[in-house]
């Protein structure tokens, strides 16, 4: 980046944004970093300002008063609400897709129809707009079926049903009980896919892209991938299942065609295209697309980037990564999420968090804040997913050992975590 140092505004308050803040702060191209609204961990790295991520006019005041050159958007909500469009009109560069392009996540119906139109491999599906319609359509599917709310549901809107009885209950909850609000005004019924999941992250400039390390998330709350879906209970990177051959297949059949499809639709994609894939006997198929980095995958993917991530995001926002050479570490990273008791359902907040007195973030152990807050000088729980304990080592096992060692250095009442993060990778090693 041959230019003056830049001022950056980061949007978000979770573990993903803490990871972004740490990564950006290392850039020699950074002049100033501000985060809205941030969290206690982020506030140790940069200034945090308490403004709603949906209040674009108030955010604009901060942009103007701090001469912000680049806005980096962490979560999907403001992207779906059009933050990129708002600031692009004002001449500010934004790393994140437009409102129309963000439909790749904000409308599963849009994403599925796009994939069908352009021949991008995914599960067979039907879109339903009412309870009665969905009950009739359900009969077309095998007993195992996936019910997905079409709108944004914080990563929890996909229900894997083992029977039509379960599916009917899920549909009743969505349409009749309004358990997902407006996000559930339409649903996607999808064939159940057998295989192993993997996540890929493409940093896109509207036409070209750079691919980061692969990752594998653990969505279910309990060991053995049992229980309710969550936002993610842990992750590791790179994922052994993401062989060179698989990545080439995904690039040629999924990522490049998707970017081309969006361009043909007149909505070029700038930002992170997160491709959640199922590796089936028929090859890789798209489970879902997201319009931003994953959480907790970011907490294992970004620590493995040796290149200047701020430069990469700035080049994407400017529309020029065609010649970018990404340098990745040859190490492995794993993270274990510490959640509040009761998550992903009802849970209490305000539990005091106590850290090992001698702990400090290092090259091998990083504690990422997610649902935390500072009150009267005390660090307290303030969400379902509270912290992410990341270990970085020379093997998957070493990174997991370091992550779980960090888990033991954190205490709060009701601390909940999975003890089997990385089990698939360990089975392959």
matplotlib code that plots the C-alpha trace (Angstrom):
import matplotlib.pyplot as plt

x = [0.0, 2.1, 0.3, -0.2, -1.4, -5.2, -7.9, -10.1, -13.6, -14.5, -18.2, -19.2, -18.8, -18.1, -15.2, -15.0, -14.4, -11.9, -10.0, -10.2, -9.1, -6.0, -5.1, -5.7, -3.8, -0.6, -0.6, 2.1, -0.4, -2.7, -2.9, -6.0, -8.5, -11.9, -14.6, -18.3, -19.5, -16.6, -16.2, -13.8, -11.2, -11.4, -11.1, -7.6, -6.6, -8.4, -11.0, -14.6, -17.6, -21.0, -23.3, -25.9, -24.5, -27.8, -27.6, -25.8, -26.2, -24.5, -21.8, -21.3, -20.6, -17.8, -16.6, -16.4, -14.9, -12.2, -11.4, -12.1, -10.7, -12.0, -15.0, -14.7, -18.0, -18.0, -21.6, -24.3, -27.0, -25.7, -24.7, -28.3, -29.5, -27.4, -24.4, -22.1, -24.5, -24.9, -21.2, -20.2, -22.6, -20.6, -17.3, -16.1, -14.5, -16.3, -15.1, -18.4, -21.0, -23.9, -27.4, -28.3, -25.2, -25.6, -28.8, -26.5, -27.0, -30.0, -32.3, -31.7, -34.3, -32.3, -29.1, -30.8, -32.4, -29.1, -27.3, -30.1, -30.0, -26.2, -25.7, -23.8, -24.0, -26.3, -29.0, -32.4, -34.9, -38.3, -39.3, -42.5, -44.2, -46.9, -47.4, -50.0, -47.8, -44.9, -46.9, -47.9, -44.3, -42.8, -44.3, -41.9, -38.9, -37.4, -37.9, -34.6, -35.0, -33.6, -35.8, -34.2, -35.7, -34.9, -33.9, -31.2, -31.3, -27.9, -26.6, -29.4, -32.0, -31.2, -33.1, -31.9, -35.0, -34.8, -38.5, -41.4, -42.9, -39.9, -40.1, -43.8, -43.1, -40.2, -42.5, -45.2, -42.6, -41.5, -44.8, -47.3, -45.3, -43.1, -40.0, -37.7, -39.8, -39.8, -36.8, -39.2, -41.8, -40.6, -38.6, -36.4, -37.1, -33.9, -32.8, -30.6, -27.0, -24.6, -21.0, -18.6, -18.8, -16.0, -15.9, -14.0, -13.4, -12.9, -11.8, -13.4, -12.9, -16.0, -14.3, -11.2, -10.6, -8.0, -8.8, -7.8, -7.3, -10.1, -11.9, -14.3, -16.9, -18.8, -22.4, -24.1, -24.1, -23.1, -20.2, -20.7, -22.5, -25.6, -28.2, -29.4, -27.6, -25.6, -23.7, -20.6, -18.9, -15.4, -13.4, -10.0, -8.0, -6.9, -9.4, -7.8, -10.8, -10.0, -7.4, -5.8, -8.1, -11.2, -10.2, -9.6, -13.0, -14.6, -12.9, -13.8, -17.3, -18.5, -16.6, -15.7, -19.1, -20.9, -18.9, -19.5, -23.2, -23.5, -21.7, -24.1, -27.0, -25.5, -24.4, -20.6, -19.5, -17.0, -16.0, -15.9, -17.8, -18.1, -18.9, -20.2, -19.8, -20.8, -18.3, -20.5, -20.0, -21.0, -18.4, -18.6, -22.1, -23.1, -24.8, -25.0, -23.3, -22.6, -21.8, -19.1, -16.5, -17.7, -17.6, -15.7, -13.9, -12.4, -10.6, -8.7, -8.4, -7.0, -4.2, -2.9, -2.6, 1.0, 0.2, -1.1, -4.9, -5.6, -3.8, -5.8, -9.2, -8.2, -7.3, -10.6, -12.6, -10.7, -11.4, -8.0, -6.7, -5.9, -2.2, -2.3, 0.0, -1.4, 1.1, -0.3, 1.3, 2.1, 0.8, -2.6, -5.2, -8.0, -10.6, -12.9, -16.0, -16.9, -20.7, -23.2, -25.1, -28.4, -27.1, -28.4, -31.7, -32.3, -29.2, -28.3, -25.8, -23.6, -21.4, -18.0, -15.1, -11.9, -8.7, -5.5, -3.5, -0.4, -2.2, -1.4, -2.2, 0.8, 1.7, 0.4, -2.6, -5.2, -8.4, -11.0, -13.9, -17.4, -20.2, -18.4, -18.8, -16.9, -18.9, -17.4, -14.0, -15.1, -15.3, -18.7, -20.5, -22.9, -24.0, -24.5, -21.1, -18.7, -15.1, -13.1, -9.9, -7.6, -4.4, -1.8, 0.6, 2.6, -0.2, -4.0, -3.4, -0.9, -3.2, -6.1, -4.0, -3.1, -6.7, -7.9, -5.1, -6.4, -9.9, -8.7, -7.3, -10.8, -13.5, -17.1, -20.3, -22.0, -19.0, -20.1, -17.9, -17.4, -14.6, -14.4, -13.5, -11.4, -12.4, -12.7, -9.3, -7.7, -9.3, -7.5, -4.1]
y = [0.0, 2.9, 5.8, 7.6, 5.7, 5.3, 5.8, 2.8, 2.3, -1.2, -2.1, -4.8, -6.1, -9.8, -12.2, -11.9, -8.1, -8.6, -10.8, -8.2, -5.4, -7.3, -8.2, -4.7, -3.1, -4.9, -3.2, -0.7, 1.1, 1.9, 5.5, 5.2, 2.5, 3.1, 0.4, 0.8, -0.3, -2.7, -4.7, -4.7, -6.8, -4.6, -1.5, -2.7, -2.4, 0.7, 3.3, 2.0, 4.3, 3.3, 3.9, 1.6, -0.3, 0.5, 4.3, 5.3, 9.0, 8.9, 6.6, 9.2, 11.9, 9.7, 9.0, 12.7, 13.9, 11.2, 11.5, 7.8, 6.3, 2.8, 1.1, -2.6, -4.2, -7.3, -8.5, -9.2, -6.9, -3.5, -5.0, -6.3, -2.8, -1.1, 0.4, -0.1, 1.7, 4.6, 5.3, 4.5, 7.3, 9.6, 8.5, 6.4, 3.0, 0.0, -3.5, -5.3, -6.0, -3.8, -4.4, -6.3, -8.4, -9.1, -11.0, -13.9, -14.3, -12.1, -14.1, -17.8, -17.8, -15.4, -17.4, -20.7, -19.3, -17.7, -21.1, -22.9, -20.3, -20.5, -24.2, -23.9, -27.2, -27.1, -29.2, -29.6, -27.2, -25.6, -22.1, -21.8, -18.6, -20.0, -22.8, -24.5, -24.3, -25.7, -28.7, -29.7, -29.1, -31.2, -34.3, -34.1, -34.7, -37.7, -38.1, -36.4, -32.8, -29.3, -26.4, -23.0, -19.6, -17.4, -14.3, -13.5, -15.6, -15.1, -18.4, -20.4, -20.5, -24.0, -26.9, -30.4, -32.6, -36.4, -36.9, -35.1, -34.9, -32.8, -30.7, -30.0, -28.8, -26.6, -25.1, -24.4, -22.7, -20.5, -19.6, -19.9, -19.1, -16.6, -17.9, -16.2, -13.1, -11.6, -13.7, -16.6, -15.0, -17.5, -20.8, -23.0, -26.7, -28.5, -32.1, -33.5, -33.8, -36.5, -35.5, -33.3, -29.5, -27.1, -23.3, -21.2, -17.4, -15.5, -11.8, -10.3, -7.0, -7.3, -9.6, -11.3, -12.8, -14.1, -17.3, -17.6, -20.9, -23.3, -23.9, -26.3, -25.0, -26.9, -25.7, -28.0, -27.2, -30.7, -33.1, -35.5, -32.8, -33.3, -30.8, -27.4, -25.4, -22.4, -19.6, -21.9, -23.6, -23.9, -24.1, -25.1, -24.2, -25.4, -28.3, -31.6, -32.3, -29.2, -30.8, -29.0, -30.9, -29.9, -26.3, -26.2, -27.8, -25.2, -22.4, -23.6, -24.8, -22.6, -19.4, -18.1, -19.0, -17.3, -14.0, -14.2, -14.9, -11.8, -9.7, -10.9, -9.9, -6.4, -6.7, -7.0, -8.5, -6.7, -8.1, -11.6, -14.3, -17.1, -20.4, -23.1, -26.4, -30.0, -32.5, -35.2, -38.3, -36.2, -33.5, -30.2, -28.5, -25.2, -25.5, -21.7, -18.4, -15.7, -12.1, -11.7, -13.7, -16.5, -16.4, -18.3, -19.2, -15.7, -16.4, -19.3, -18.0, -14.5, -15.5, -17.7, -14.7, -13.5, -10.8, -7.3, -7.9, -4.2, -3.9, -6.8, -5.4, -1.9, -3.4, -5.3, -2.1, -0.3, -3.1, -4.4, -7.8, -9.3, -9.4, -9.7, -12.4, -13.7, -15.2, -17.7, -19.4, -23.1, -23.4, -24.6, -22.7, -24.0, -22.1, -23.2, -21.0, -20.4, -19.9, -19.0, -21.8, -22.3, -21.0, -21.1, -20.7, -18.5, -17.7, -15.1, -12.3, -10.4, -13.3, -12.1, -13.4, -14.2, -14.7, -16.3, -13.5, -14.1, -14.5, -12.3, -12.8, -14.3, -15.8, -19.1, -18.3, -15.5, -14.8, -13.2, -11.3, -11.7, -11.3, -9.4, -6.0, -3.9, -2.7, -1.0, -2.3, -5.9, -8.0, -9.6, -12.0, -10.2, -12.7, -16.3, -16.8, -15.0, -15.7, -17.7, -19.4, -19.7, -21.8, -21.7, -24.6, -26.8, -29.4, -29.5, -31.4, -28.8, -26.0, -27.7, -28.4, -24.8, -23.7, -26.0, -24.9, -21.4, -22.6, -23.6, -20.0, -18.5, -18.9, -17.7, -19.2, -21.4, -21.7, -24.1, -25.5, -28.5, -30.8, -32.4, -29.5, -30.8, -34.4, -34.9, -33.5, -35.6, -38.7, -37.9, -37.2]
z = [0.0, -1.3, 0.3, 3.5, 6.6, 6.8, 9.4, 9.8, 11.4, 12.4, 12.9, 15.4, 19.0, 18.9, 18.9, 15.1, 15.5, 18.3, 16.0, 13.2, 15.5, 16.6, 13.1, 11.7, 14.6, 13.5, 10.1, 9.4, 7.1, 10.1, 11.4, 13.6, 14.4, 16.0, 16.7, 17.0, 19.5, 20.4, 23.6, 26.5, 24.6, 21.6, 23.8, 24.9, 21.2, 20.0, 20.9, 21.1, 20.7, 21.8, 18.8, 17.3, 14.2, 12.5, 13.1, 9.9, 10.4, 13.8, 12.4, 9.6, 12.2, 13.6, 10.0, 9.2, 12.5, 12.4, 8.6, 8.2, 4.9, 5.2, 7.0, 7.7, 8.5, 10.8, 11.2, 8.6, 10.0, 8.9, 5.5, 5.0, 6.0, 3.4, 5.2, 2.2, -0.1, 2.4, 2.7, -0.9, -1.9, 0.4, -1.2, 1.7, 0.9, 2.6, 3.0, 2.8, 0.1, -1.0, 0.3, -2.9, -2.8, 0.9, 0.0, -0.5, 3.2, 4.1, 1.8, 1.5, -1.1, -3.2, -2.7, -3.6, -6.7, -7.8, -7.5, -9.4, -12.2, -12.6, -12.0, -8.7, -6.8, -3.8, -2.2, -3.9, -2.3, -2.3, -1.1, 1.0, 2.1, 4.5, 7.0, 4.8, 1.7, 3.6, 4.9, 1.4, 0.0, 2.8, 1.3, -1.6, 0.7, 2.4, 6.2, 6.9, 5.8, 6.6, 7.4, 7.0, 7.7, 4.7, 6.6, 9.1, 12.2, 13.8, 12.5, 14.2, 11.4, 10.0, 11.7, 10.7, 11.1, 11.4, 10.5, 9.0, 12.5, 13.6, 10.4, 10.9, 14.5, 13.2, 10.6, 13.2, 15.4, 12.5, 10.9, 13.7, 16.8, 15.0, 16.8, 14.3, 13.7, 10.3, 9.3, 9.1, 6.8, 4.2, 4.6, 2.4, 2.6, 1.6, 1.0, 3.8, 2.6, 3.9, 4.3, 6.2, 6.3, 5.6, 5.4, 2.9, 3.0, -0.2, 0.1, -3.0, -4.9, -7.1, -9.7, -8.3, -4.9, -2.4, -0.5, 3.2, 5.1, 5.4, 8.7, 10.3, 12.8, 15.5, 15.4, 17.9, 21.7, 22.9, 22.3, 19.4, 17.5, 19.5, 20.7, 19.3, 16.7, 18.0, 16.5, 16.8, 19.8, 18.3, 15.2, 13.8, 10.7, 8.3, 8.0, 6.8, 4.6, 2.5, 0.3, -2.5, -4.9, -2.9, -2.8, -6.5, -7.1, -4.8, -6.6, -10.1, -9.4, -6.6, -5.7, -9.1, -10.7, -7.8, -8.2, -12.0, -11.4, -9.1, -11.7, -14.4, -12.1, -11.9, -8.3, -8.0, -4.7, -2.5, 0.9, 2.4, 0.6, 3.2, 1.5, 3.9, 2.0, 2.4, 1.0, -0.3, -2.5, -5.4, -4.6, -2.7, -2.5, -1.0, 2.4, 2.7, 1.8, 4.3, 3.5, 6.2, 8.2, 10.4, 14.2, 15.7, 12.4, 12.2, 15.5, 13.9, 10.3, 10.8, 13.2, 10.4, 7.9, 7.7, 5.2, 6.1, 6.5, 6.4, 3.1, 1.8, 2.8, 1.5, -1.9, -2.0, -1.2, -4.0, -6.4, -7.0, -5.6, -9.0, -8.3, -4.5, -3.1, 0.2, 2.7, 5.1, 8.2, 8.1, 11.6, 12.9, 15.0, 17.2, 19.3, 22.0, 22.8, 26.4, 26.6, 29.3, 30.9, 29.0, 25.7, 22.9, 24.8, 27.9, 30.0, 32.6, 32.3, 34.7, 36.0, 37.0, 34.8, 36.5, 34.4, 35.5, 37.1, 34.8, 31.6, 28.6, 24.9, 23.1, 19.7, 20.8, 23.0, 22.4, 24.4, 22.2, 23.9, 22.5, 25.1, 27.8, 29.5, 32.1, 35.0, 38.1, 37.1, 36.9, 33.7, 33.4, 31.1, 28.7, 26.1, 25.2, 23.7, 26.1, 25.1, 22.5, 23.6, 20.7, 20.5, 17.7, 17.3, 14.9, 14.6, 15.2, 18.4, 19.7, 18.9, 20.6, 23.7, 23.9, 23.4, 26.2, 28.5, 28.0, 28.8, 32.3, 32.8, 32.6, 35.2, 35.5, 37.0, 34.5, 32.1, 29.3, 26.5, 24.3, 25.2, 21.7, 19.4, 16.5, 16.8, 13.1, 12.5, 15.3, 13.8, 10.5, 12.0]

ax = plt.figure().add_subplot(projection="3d")
ax.plot(x, y, z, "-o")
ax.set_aspect("equal")
plt.show()
